[in-house]
Amino acid sequence: MQSSDSPARLFAALGDPTRLGLIARLADGKARSIAQMGEPLPISRQALAKHLDVLLGAGLVRRTRVGREARFVMEPEAIHAARDWLDAVSAQWDGTLGRLKAFVEEGG
């Protein structure tokens, strides 16, 4: 996650149930075409392509060409970066809560 808006983009992309389902489907590491991704979904190919574009923009998937077909595969590094970001925020909160606890226990 290089730019400062990357965590927001990533979490916004994951905040949609359809996109979250697509990521879950790609979590096995296998590349899939749009047709394969859309088989179980009650949405149009155009809507699916838009969801995949959001995931691409957030760095969650990578697109490759195999002949005329586009295939999508999950980028696990993006998930690791999100986890690292959440760990950093969690550590900040742990420190803040620890200081608050010490302050309250000391009688403020």
Secondary structure, DSSP 4 states (H G I P E B T S, - for coil): --STTHHHHHHHHHTSHHHHHHHHHHTT---EEHHHHHTT-SS-HHHHHHHHHHHHHTTSEEEEEETTEEEEEE-HHHHHHHHHHHHHHHHHHHHHHHHHHHHHHTT-
